[in-house]
Amino acid sequence: MRFRPLQALHAVIETGTVTAAAQTLGVSQPAVSNLLAQLEAQTRLKLFHRKSGRLMPTPEAMALYQEVDTVVRGLDHVSQVVTDLQNQQVGQLQVAATHALSFGFLPDQIAGFLESRPNLSVSFQAQTSNKIQEWVLAGLFEIGICELPILHDALTAEIMHFETICVLPEQSILAKHAVLTPGLLDDTPFIVMGLDHMTHRRTREAFQAVSARWRTQIHTHLFHNMLSFVKLGMGVSLIDPFTLMYDSGDGYTERPFKPPVLLDIAIVTSKNRPLSAVGQQFLQHIRGELLRHATHSDTGAAAS
């Protein structure tokens, strides 16, 4: 199977349009369409259908995309290394992290790290935790920051635990309480993460322990989205500290929630690949910054 048609499939799904995919690949729109036609003929699969004038990937196309994603990014990574060598860059920082840390915290930390390293290039991406672990294993990123569980034995993981914070709509009567509990929030509408997320399970268990009703109103997959719904008065939510740290603070009120609902996050690196000097320096830097906000870590390090 030729790689170029698969690369075209990946580009169309990543960018959303044939036009944008053509720009990404440096070819014409007809060339991208021709590559997609070749792939459909070769695989004997229907990979796209048109809806309102746009190409929409079929489930078969998405399955192919998931399989080829790491390979395509690997080639992009090689291209970036070549560019860095041509430009005489001193090195590249390679970090992938969950979305919760990517809206403010990680960009801020990377910017601070680069202040004394002006010739350093950066490869940074937000992604789901399982994909981050795959990328670190494949060598596309040296350092990953992801949520538990750790899915691969070939990863070294330093685990830290962060206490979520209860956020309420700005005018909520519940703000009169200094600390919120399942009993006080009995039958209150909640904005929550999906059923398989650790905070969903732990919050449910906290309510069940005191026979309080946990009324889940809205399910989503990003803490940032949950906070937006709170600001719109749709309910209360338990949000990670990093999302709140880089928000304006308008439109909601924060209160501690007891018993604590923890978010488990790990810094992962590959056991089979030594870190570069730049990677070691950033690992030390980001470990210290994360520990400042952690409740505790599995290494026994205390946090303020």
C-alpha positions as CSV (number, residue, x, y, z in Angstrom):
1,M,0.0,0.0,0.0
2,R,1.4,3.4,-1.0
3,F,1.8,5.9,1.8
4,R,0.8,9.1,-0.1
5,P,-2.9,8.3,-0.3
6,L,-2.9,7.5,3.4
7,Q,-1.2,10.8,4.1
8,A,-3.9,12.5,2.1
9,L,-6.6,10.8,4.1
10,H,-4.9,11.9,7.3
11,A,-4.6,15.5,6.1
12,V,-8.3,15.8,5.1
13,I,-9.5,14.5,8.4
14,E,-7.0,16.6,10.4
15,T,-7.8,19.9,8.5
16,G,-11.5,19.3,7.7
17,T,-11.4,20.2,4.0
18,V,-9.6,19.1,0.8
19,T,-8.5,22.7,0.3
20,A,-6.7,22.9,3.6
21,A,-5.3,19.4,3.1
22,A,-3.8,20.4,-0.2
23,Q,-2.2,23.4,1.4
24,T,-0.7,21.2,4.2
25,L,0.7,18.7,1.7
26,G,1.8,21.3,-0.8
27,V,-0.2,19.9,-3.7
28,S,-3.3,20.9,-5.7
29,Q,-6.9,20.1,-4.6
30,P,-7.4,17.8,-7.6
31,A,-4.2,15.9,-6.5
32,V,-5.7,15.3,-3.1
33,S,-9.0,14.2,-4.6
34,N,-7.1,11.8,-6.9
35,L,-5.2,10.3,-3.9
36,L,-8.4,9.7,-2.0
37,A,-9.9,8.0,-5.1
38,Q,-6.9,5.8,-5.3
39,L,-7.2,4.8,-1.7
40,E,-10.9,4.0,-2.0
41,A,-10.1,1.9,-5.1
42,Q,-7.2,0.1,-3.4
43,T,-9.0,-0.6,-0.2
44,R,-12.5,-1.2,-1.8
45,L,-13.9,0.9,1.0
46,K,-16.2,4.0,1.0
47,L,-14.1,6.5,2.9
48,F,-16.0,9.8,2.6
49,H,-19.5,11.0,1.8
50,R,-20.6,14.6,1.1
51,K,-22.8,16.5,3.5
52,S,-23.7,20.2,2.8
53,G,-20.8,20.3,0.3
54,R,-18.2,19.0,2.7
55,L,-16.4,15.6,2.8
56,M,-17.4,13.6,5.9
57,P,-15.2,10.6,6.9
58,T,-17.0,7.2,7.2
59,P,-16.3,5.0,10.2
60,E,-13.9,3.0,8.0
61,A,-12.0,6.2,7.2
62,M,-11.7,7.0,10.9
63,A,-10.3,3.5,11.7
64,L,-7.6,4.0,9.0
65,Y,-6.9,7.5,10.3
66,Q,-6.3,6.1,13.8
67,E,-3.9,3.5,12.5
68,V,-1.9,5.9,10.3
69,D,-1.8,8.8,12.7
70,T,1.4,7.9,14.5
71,V,3.2,7.0,11.3
72,V,2.3,10.4,9.6
73,R,3.3,12.3,12.7
74,G,6.6,10.3,12.8
75,L,7.4,11.5,9.3
76,D,6.5,15.1,10.3
77,H,8.8,14.7,13.2
78,V,11.7,13.6,11.0
79,S,11.0,16.6,8.7
80,Q,11.2,19.0,11.7
81,V,14.5,17.4,12.9
82,V,15.9,18.0,9.4
83,T,14.7,21.6,9.4
84,D,16.2,22.2,12.9
85,L,19.6,20.7,11.8
86,Q,19.5,22.9,8.7
87,N,18.8,26.0,10.8
88,Q,21.5,24.9,13.3
89,Q,19.0,24.8,16.2
90,V,20.6,23.5,19.4
91,G,17.8,21.1,20.1
92,Q,14.1,20.4,20.3
93,L,11.7,20.2,23.3
94,Q,9.1,17.6,22.7
95,V,6.1,17.6,25.0
96,A,2.5,16.3,24.7
97,A,-0.1,16.9,27.4
98,T,-3.8,16.6,28.2
99,H,-6.1,19.4,27.2
100,A,-6.6,20.5,30.8
101,L,-3.0,21.6,31.1
102,S,-2.7,22.9,27.5
103,F,-5.0,26.0,27.6
104,G,-2.6,28.0,29.8
105,F,-0.4,26.1,32.2
106,L,1.9,24.2,29.7
107,P,2.3,27.1,27.3
108,D,3.2,29.4,30.2
109,Q,5.8,26.8,31.5
110,I,7.3,26.3,28.1
111,A,7.6,30.1,27.5
112,G,9.4,30.5,30.8
113,F,11.7,27.6,30.0
114,L,12.6,29.1,26.6
115,E,13.5,32.5,28.1
116,S,17.1,31.4,28.6
117,R,17.2,29.1,25.6
118,P,16.3,31.3,22.5
119,N,17.6,28.8,19.9
120,L,15.5,25.9,21.2
121,S,12.6,24.7,19.0
122,V,9.5,23.2,20.5
123,S,7.1,20.5,19.5
124,F,4.0,20.6,21.7
125,Q,0.6,19.1,21.3
126,A,-2.6,18.5,23.3
127,Q,-4.2,15.1,22.9
128,T,-6.0,12.3,24.8
129,S,-4.1,10.4,27.4
130,N,-4.0,7.1,25.6
131,K,-2.6,8.8,22.4
132,I,0.0,10.7,24.5
133,Q,1.3,7.4,25.8
134,E,1.5,5.9,22.3
135,W,3.4,9.0,21.0
136,V,6.0,8.8,23.9
137,L,6.4,5.0,23.2
138,A,6.9,5.7,19.5
139,G,9.5,8.4,20.2
140,L,7.4,11.3,18.7
141,F,7.5,13.1,22.1
142,E,10.1,12.7,24.8
143,I,7.8,13.8,27.7
144,G,4.0,13.2,28.1
145,I,1.7,14.5,30.8
146,C,-1.4,12.5,30.9
147,E,-4.2,11.1,33.1
148,L,-4.2,7.6,34.5
149,P,-4.3,4.7,33.8
150,I,-0.9,4.0,32.5
151,L,-1.5,1.5,29.7
152,H,2.1,0.4,28.8
153,D,4.8,-1.3,30.9
154,A,7.5,0.4,28.8
155,L,6.7,3.8,30.3
156,T,8.1,5.4,33.4
157,A,5.4,7.3,35.2
158,E,5.6,9.8,38.1
159,I,2.1,10.1,39.4
160,M,0.6,13.2,41.1
161,H,-2.8,13.9,42.5
162,F,-4.7,17.1,42.2
163,E,-7.8,18.2,44.1
164,T,-10.7,19.4,42.0
165,I,-12.5,22.5,42.9
166,C,-16.3,23.0,43.0
167,V,-17.4,25.9,40.8
168,L,-20.9,27.5,41.0
169,P,-22.8,30.0,38.8
170,E,-22.0,33.5,40.1
171,Q,-25.3,34.2,41.7
172,S,-25.8,30.7,43.2
173,I,-27.3,30.6,46.7
174,L,-24.9,27.7,47.4
175,A,-22.1,30.2,47.6
176,K,-23.1,31.0,51.2
177,H,-21.4,27.8,52.2
178,A,-17.6,27.9,52.8
179,V,-17.3,24.2,51.9
180,L,-19.6,22.1,49.7
181,T,-20.5,18.5,50.3
182,P,-22.7,15.9,48.6
183,G,-25.3,16.5,51.2
184,L,-25.5,20.2,50.4
185,L,-25.5,19.5,46.6
186,D,-28.2,16.9,46.8
187,D,-30.3,17.0,43.6
188,T,-28.3,20.0,42.3
189,P,-27.7,19.9,38.5
190,F,-24.1,18.9,37.7
191,I,-21.9,19.3,34.6
192,V,-19.7,16.3,34.5
193,M,-17.0,14.4,32.5
194,G,-18.0,11.2,30.7
195,L,-18.8,7.9,32.5
196,D,-15.4,6.5,32.1
197,H,-13.5,9.5,33.6
198,M,-12.0,9.1,37.1
199,T,-13.7,12.3,38.4
200,H,-17.1,11.0,37.3
201,R,-16.7,7.7,39.2
202,R,-15.2,9.3,42.3
203,T,-17.9,12.0,42.5
204,R,-20.7,9.4,42.1
205,E,-19.1,7.3,44.9
206,A,-19.0,10.4,47.2
207,F,-22.7,11.0,46.7
208,Q,-23.6,7.3,47.1
209,A,-21.7,7.1,50.4
210,V,-24.1,9.6,52.0
211,S,-27.2,8.6,50.0
212,A,-27.4,11.9,48.3
213,R,-28.8,12.2,44.8
214,W,-26.2,13.2,42.2
215,R,-28.2,14.8,39.3
216,T,-26.0,14.8,36.2
217,Q,-27.3,17.4,33.8
218,I,-24.6,17.8,31.1
219,H,-21.9,15.4,30.1
220,T,-18.8,16.6,28.2
221,H,-15.1,15.6,27.7
222,L,-13.2,18.8,28.6
223,F,-12.9,20.7,31.9
224,H,-12.8,23.9,29.8
225,N,-16.3,23.1,28.4
226,M,-17.6,22.2,31.9
227,L,-16.5,25.7,33.1
228,S,-18.3,27.3,30.2
229,F,-21.6,25.6,31.1
230,V,-21.2,26.7,34.7
231,K,-20.8,30.3,33.6
232,L,-24.0,30.0,31.7
233,G,-25.8,29.0,34.8
234,M,-26.4,25.4,33.8
235,G,-25.2,23.8,37.0
236,V,-22.2,23.2,39.2
237,S,-19.1,21.3,38.4
238,L,-15.8,19.9,39.8
239,I,-12.9,21.5,37.8
240,D,-9.2,20.8,37.8
241,P,-7.0,23.6,39.2
242,F,-5.1,24.3,36.0
243,T,-8.3,25.3,34.0
244,L,-9.2,27.7,36.8
245,M,-5.7,29.0,37.2
246,Y,-5.7,30.5,33.7
247,D,-9.3,31.7,33.6
248,S,-10.5,35.2,34.2
249,G,-12.6,34.1,37.2
250,D,-15.7,35.9,35.9
251,G,-19.1,34.3,36.0
252,Y,-18.6,31.7,38.7
253,T,-17.6,31.2,42.4
254,E,-15.2,28.6,43.7
255,R,-15.6,26.5,46.8
256,P,-13.7,23.5,48.2
257,F,-15.5,20.2,47.9
258,K,-15.3,17.5,50.6
259,P,-14.6,14.7,50.5
260,P,-11.9,15.6,47.9
261,V,-12.3,14.3,44.4
262,L,-8.8,13.8,43.0
263,L,-7.5,14.0,39.5
264,D,-4.6,11.7,38.9
265,I,-1.9,12.9,36.4
266,A,1.4,11.3,35.4
267,I,4.5,12.6,33.7
268,V,5.5,9.7,31.4
269,T,8.8,9.0,29.6
270,S,10.0,5.9,27.7
271,K,12.0,3.3,29.6
272,N,13.7,2.3,26.3
273,R,14.9,5.7,25.2
274,P,17.1,8.0,27.2
275,L,16.0,11.7,27.5
276,S,18.0,14.4,25.7
277,A,19.7,17.0,27.8
278,V,16.9,19.4,26.9
279,G,14.3,16.8,27.9
280,Q,16.0,16.2,31.3
281,Q,16.1,19.9,32.0
282,F,12.4,20.4,31.2
283,L,11.4,17.3,33.1
284,Q,13.0,18.7,36.2
285,H,11.4,22.0,35.6
286,I,7.9,20.8,35.0
287,R,8.0,18.2,37.8
288,G,8.7,21.0,40.3
289,E,5.9,23.2,38.9
290,L,3.4,20.4,39.0
291,L,4.3,19.4,42.5
292,R,3.6,23.0,43.7
293,H,-0.1,22.4,42.9
294,A,-0.4,18.7,43.8
295,T,-2.1,17.3,46.8
296,H,0.6,14.7,46.9
297,S,2.6,12.4,44.6
298,D,3.3,8.7,44.5
299,T,7.0,9.5,45.0
300,G,6.2,10.8,48.4
301,A,7.0,14.4,47.6
302,A,4.8,16.9,49.6
303,A,3.2,19.8,48.0
304,S,2.0,23.1,49.3
